[in-house]
Amino acid sequence: MNIDLLQGEFEYLPRFITSLAIGLLIGLERERSPAAKAGLRTFALVALFGAVAAMLSEKTSSPWLLTGGLLVIGLMTIAAYLREREESADPGTTTVAAIVMCYGLGAMIWHGYSTLAVMLAIVTTMLLYFKAELHGITRNLSRRDLTSMLQFAVLTFIILPVLPDRNYGPYGALNPYQVWLMVVLISGVSLAGYVALRFVGQRNGAALLGLFGGLASSTATTLVYARHSRDNEGLAGPAVVVILLANLVVLVRLSVVSAVVSPSVLPQLLPVLGSGLALGLGATAYWWHKLNQQSEVLMPEVSNPTEIRTAVGFGLLYAVVLLFAAWLSDIAGNGGLYVVALVSGLTDVDAITLSSLRLFELGKLQATETVAAISLGIMSNIGFKLGLVFFIGGPLLARRCAVGMIATAAGIGLALLVLTR
């Protein structure tokens, strides 16, 4: 009988071992901080105490034991800092919060959330360890950056949930919730590139500026560097690399968007986009080699992608393209859809891409037709940007960019011909 009881108790041992490991992990990081009043042993004991308190609370059916343990840990830690408080000393709020978190993680492990608790412990340790880097990020954020993030939060968590998820209009093509969801998706991708571009600055060279410029706005990036190249011939080399990379990133961005919106189209879409990307990268690599990794490159100024006016404008454009694509596809077949792709792709390739994917999900387009419409939109957009480079940046820049941009369009076109055979 005693052996059975002992074996039953040993079943709980892995939970306490996991709690101990979590406490040691967080405590190891806090041990590095000279201002911290709690270190390796304290955090290990707190995590174990959290598991013990959760066990006793469960066995006695008294939640007050777990709550009381949390109050004891919190008050003891605060008292430790108050006893030796100095004017210039760290107030210790981070360590207090970490100890309380450690206690909670120990309790989570007892209740069977070991995997989640370990993940949260790793995140907690990372937040503690990267203090300097996180402070650097907050110092670099401007009012405009914070406004962009708040506006994206409004788009996502205030406007989106209140929109009806129903199909309206001709062909049932217009769904307010789905339309705004696409606005959120594109705004989120663009915001990520916009923020990254702000942190990259001029110090990381043409490659990263082209990458993040393409995420934020490939059209804006193309215009900015075409203009700079016209005003300063010394920027022609970096401008070619940035423009070509920004336009190649569009293919990657559309692949990611398609994977989120309509994963079933990827087997047909990825080979087409991949062919354009491969040929375009070959031409870009040549100009990158000639640039010899020059790092001082002007950073493009792009508009905030999450402004309400910008978001509403894209939403209206997407809805109009979606409606016209459904209508022309119905009355004129594939030819009507492809005309819409060529025309709308001149100014915005995201709208025709999302519209085609939406029609595919509604069963109004086949996968091959969807890929063809997206491909035509991309090639139309490449031709439009090449024209911008010629008229704004001049013939020299246009000739240099033409090789890479035409190679990208050719790769997409050849792969599309193979797909539609």
N, C-alpha and C positions, 0 to 999 in steps of 0.2 A: 504493500500500500504506500509506504514511504517512497519507494522507488518510483512508483507511478506519479506520485505528487512531485517528486524532483524532476522527472522527465517533463511534466507539464510546465513547470517553472522555466525549464531550459528553453522551451518554445519561444519565450519572450526575449531571450538573450540577444538575438540578432537586432531587435528594435533598439535596445540600449547601446549596442555596439555602433549602430548607425548614428544614433544621437551623439555618442561620444566623438565619432569621426567628424560630424558636422561642427561640433563645438571646437575641436582641435583645428579644423580648417579656418574658421573665422578667427579664432584666437591667435593662430599663427600670424595672420595679417596684422591684428591689433598689437601684437608683441613688438612690431616694428616701430610703432608710434611712441615716442618718449613721453608724450602728454597723456596717453591713455592710462587710466587707473586700473584697467582690467586687461589681462593678457591670456596666455595659452591655458593656464589651469582654470582661471575664472570662467572662461567661455565653455570649456569642457564640462565643468560642474553645472553651469547653468543649463546646458543642453540636456544633461542627464536628469537634472531636477525637473525640467519640463516634461520629460517622459515619465518620471516617477509621479509627478503631480497629476498627469493625465490618467495614469493607471489607477491611482488611488481614487480619483474623482469618478472613474468608471465603475470600479469595484464597489464603492460605497454609495453610488448613485447620488453623489453630491457635487454639482458643478462648482460650488463655492470653493472647493479645495483648489481647483485649477485657477479660478479667478484670484483667490487669495495668494497663491504662489506667484502669480504675475505681479500683484501689488507689492509683495515682499521684495521681489527681485528689483523692480523699478525703484522703490523707495531706498533700498540699500545702496544702489548704484548712485542715485542722486545725492544721497548723504555723503558718500565717499568723496564726491567732487566738492561739496559744500564745505567739508572739514578743512580742506587745504586749498581753498580758493585764493587765487592771486589775480591782480589786476590784468596782467599780461598773459595769463594762462588760457589755454584752450577751455572753453566752457564745458566741453565733453558731451555735447548733445548727440553727436554722431555715435560715440561709444555707448551711451545710454540706449539709443535706438537699436544699435546692433545687439546689445545684451537682451533687450526685450524680444527682438526678432529671433534670437537664438533660442530663447525659452519657448516661443511659439512653435519653432521648427521641431524642437524635441517633442512637444505635445502632438504635433501633426504625425510624427513617425509612430507614436503609440497608436494613433487612430487609423493607421494603415495607409497613410499618404507618403510613404517613404520616397518614392521616385520624385514626386513634386517637391518634397522638402529638400532633397539633395539638389535639385535644380535651383530652387530659391536660395539655398546656401551658397552655391557657386556664384549666382548673380549678386548676392549680398557681398561676398568677398571681392568680386570685381569692382563693385561700386566703392568699396572702402579702399582698394588698392590704387585705383586710377583717380584719386582725388585731384592731383595737379592737372591731369589732362581734362577732367570734367570742368574744373574751374576755368581752364583756358578756353574751353568751348563757350561757356557762358559769358566770358569777357568779350569774346569775338562776336557774339550775337548782337546785332543792331536792333533798333526798334522796328525797322522794316522786316527783319527776319522773324521776330516774335509775332508781328502782325500777320505775316504769312501763315505761321503755324496755327494761330488762333482762327484765321479765316478758313483754313482747311478743316479745323475742328467744327466750325459752323456748318460747312458744306456736308460733312460726314455725319455728325451726331445730332444736328438740329433739323436741317432741311430734309435729309434723306429719309429718316424714320417716319415723317408725317405724310410723305407722298403715297398715293394709292398704287398698289401693285396689281393693276388691271390693264388690259389691252383696250385701247380706244382708237377711233379714227378708221379710215379706209384700210382694209386688209388686216385690221387688228395689229398694226405695226407699231403704234405709239403706246408705250407703257411708261407713265411718268416716273415710276420708281426705277425702272431699268435705264431710262434715259439719264436720270441723275446719277445712277450708280456708275455709268460710264464717265460722267463728268468727274466724279470722285476718283475713279481709277486713273484717268489721265492727269488730273490735278495732283494726285499723290505721287505719280512717277515724276512729273515735272517739278514738283516741290523738292523731291529728293535730289534731283540734279541741280536745282536752284541753290539749295542750302550747301550741297557739296561744292558747287562752283564758288560760293562765297568763301569757303574755308581753304580751297585750293589756292586762290589768288594767283599771283604771277610767279610764285616760287617753284612750281612743280612742272612747268614746261608745257609744250604744245600737246603732248599726248593726253594728259589729264584734263586740260582745258577743252580739248575736242570731245573727250568722253563725257564729261559732265555738261558741257555746252549742248551736246546732242540730246542728253536727257532733259535738260531744261527747255531748250527750243533750238532745234537745228536751223530753222529759218533765221532767227535772230542772230545766231552765231555766224551763219554765212554772211549776213548783211554787215555785221560789225567788222569782220575780218576783211571782207571785200573793200569796205570803206577805208580801213586802216592801211591796207596794201596800196590803195590808190594814193593816199596822202604820204606814205613813207615806203619807198621801194625796198628798204631794208627788211620790211616785215613780210615781203612776198613769200619767202620760204616757210616761215612759221604759219602764215595764213593758209597756205595750201594744205599743210598737215592738219591744222585744226578744222578746216572746212571739210576735208575728206573724212576725217574721223567722226565729226559730228553727224555727217550724213550716213555713215555706216552704223552708228549707234542706233539710228532710227530702225534699222532692220532688227537689231537685237531687242529694242524696246517693243516693237510690234509682235515679235515672237513671244515675249513675256506676257503681253496683254492678251494675245490669242490663247495662250495656255490657261489664263485665268477665266476668260470669257467663254471659250469653246475649245476645250482640249481635244475633242474628237477630230478637229480639222488639222491638227498638227502633222500627222503623217504625210499629208499632201503639201502643207504649207512650208514646213521646215526645209525640205530639199530645195525649194525655189528660193527662199530667202537665204539659205546657206550658200547657194551657188553665187548669188550676187555679193554676199559678204566675202567669200573667198577671193573672187576676182578683184573686188574693190580693195581688199587688204594687200594684195600683191602690188598694186599700183601705189598705194599709200606707203608701203614699206620702202619703195624706191625713194620717195620724197623725204621720208623720215631719215633715211641713210644720208641723203644730201644735206639735210638740216644739221646733222651731226649733233643731235640732242641739245640744241640751243634751248636754254631754260627761261630767258627773259622774254616773256610774251605778254602782250596786253590782254587783260581779262575782259570778256564781253559783258556789256550791260544788258541784262534781260529783264523783262517786266515780271512782276509777281504773278505766278501762274494760278494763285488761289484767290485773286480778287473776285468779288461777287460778280462784277460786270464781265470779267473775262470768262468766268465759269458759266454764267447765263448765256453769253455769246456762243460759247462752244456747245452748250446744250441745245440751243436753238438751231445751230448749224447741223449738229448731229441729227436732230429730229427732222429737219427739212430734207437732208440727204437720205435718211432712212425712208421717209415717205415717198420721195421721188424715185428712189431705187426700187421700192416695192411696186409703185405705179408703172414705171417704164418697163420693169421686168415682166409685169403682167400683160401689158399691151404690145410690147415690142420684143419680148423675149430677152435673150442674153445681150443682144445689141443695145437695148435701152439701158440696161444696167451698166454696160461697159462705157457708154457715153457719160453716164453720171460719174463713173470712176475717173475717167479722164479729166472731166471738168472740175470736180470737187478736189481731186488730187493736186491740182495746181496750187491751191492755197493751204490745204490741210489734209494730210494723209490719214490722220487718226479717225476723222469722221467717216470716211468711206470704209475704212477697215472695220470699225465697230458696227457700222450699218450692215455690212456684208455678213459679219459674224452673227448679228442678231437675226437677219433673215435666214441664215443657215440653221440657227437653233429653232426658228419657227417652222422649219421644213419647207420654206419657199425657194431655197437654193440648194443645189448639189455642192458637194465639197469642191469639185473641180471648178465650178462657176464662182464659188466664193474666193478661191485662191486666185483665179484669173482677175476678178475685180480688184482684189487687194494689190496684185502685181501691177496692174495697169495704173492704179492710183499712185503707187510708189514711183513707177517710171515717169509718169506725168509730173510728179513732184520734183524728181531729179532734173528733168528738163527745165522746169520753171526756175529752180535754184541756179542752174548753170547759166540761164539767161540773166539772172540777177548779178551773178559774178561777172559776166561779160559787160553789162551796162554800168555797173557800179565800180567794179575793181579794174576793169580794163581788159584788153585782149590778152596781155601777157599772163595775167593770173588765170583767165578763163582757159587758155591753152594748157596750163599746168594742171588745173583742176579737171579739165575735160577727160583726160586719160582715165583717172580713177572713177569719175562719176559715170562715164560711158561704159567702163568695164563693169561697174556694179549693175547698171541697167541691162547690159548685154547678158550678164550671168543670170539675172532674173528672167529675161526674155527667153533665153535658150532652154532653161529648166522648165519654163511654162510650156514651151512648144513640146517638149518631151512628155510632160504630164498630160497634155490635152490630145495627144495622138490617139 
